[in-house]
């Protein structure tokens, strides 16, 4: 039994998701590959975005993958951390802005 719920070795098994749903797995990987091609954004920029999102959605596999990818693309540790902070700020802001719903509900119920 693995000592951690998230086993880093499992990341290498990601491609095997097609074994249980070949059609959908293939469609996902085709889409995924297209998304990360050079386009209006560079592959380097997309790697930084992916790293920030990986932290927001709290995916340790993605964090590992896009930290490694970023290093291979010459992304510095300072750039990586700044991207993580940008993601954290958006996540925090999204949580806090929902406080308006609470305020509206409170004001409605306390009238």
N, C-alpha and C positions, 0 to 999 in steps of 0.2 A: 504494500500500500504506500502511495506517495505521502511524503511528510507535509506537503502543501496541497491545497485544493487546486490551485493553478500550477500545473507542472509545465515549466518552460519547454520541455520536450514535446508537449502537445501541440505547440505552434507548428512544428514540422508536419503534423498530421492534418493540417487545415485542408489541404487538397483532397483528402479522403471523404470530405462531406458529400462529394458527388456519388459515392458508392451507394448511398441510401436514397438519392434522388438525382439521378444522372442529368436529366433535362434541366431541372431548376439549378442544380449546382453549376452546370456548364454555362447557363445564362448568367448566373451571378459572376462567375470568373471572367466571362467575356465583358460584362459591364464594368467590373472592377478594373480590368486591364485598360479599358477605354478611358475611364475616369483619370487614371494616373499617367496617361500619355501626355507628352508636351502639348500645350495648347495656348490659350490666352494666359494661363499661369504656367510657370516652369515646373518641372518635376521637383525641383528643390523647394519651391514655394508650396506645392501640394504636400510634400513630405512634412513641412512645418505645420501646415493646417491639420494634417492627419495626426500628428503628434499631439497638438493641442486638443483636438476632439477626442483622441484616445484617453486623455486624462479626464475630460469632462464626462465621458461615458464610463470611465473607470475600467478599461479593458487592459489587464496586464499583458496579454499577448500582443495587443496593438502597441502598447507603450514599448515593449521590447523590440518589436519589429521596426517601428518608426524611429526609435533611438538609433538602432543599428543603421537603418536606411539614411537617416540624417548625417550620421558620422561618415558614411560612404560618400555622401554628397557634399561634404565639407562644411556642414552646418556646425557652428560653434556651440559650446555648452551655454554661452550667454544668450544666443539666439533661441536655443531650445527652451531655456527657462523663461525667456520673455514670451514665447509662444504659449507656454503653459500658464503663465500669469494672465495673458489675454483671454485664454479659455476660462480660467477661474473667475475673472472679472465678469465675463458674460454670464456664466452660470450663477454667480452670486447676485448679479443684477436681475436676472430672470426670477430668482427666488424672491428677492425683495420687492420687485414690481408687483408680484402677486399679493403683496401686503395690501395693495389698493382694494383688492376684492374683499379682504377681511375688513378693511376700514369701511367700505360701502355697506357690507352686510351688518356690521356693528351699528353703524349710523341708522340703518333702516330698522333694525330690531329694537334699538333703544329709544325710538321716538315715542 
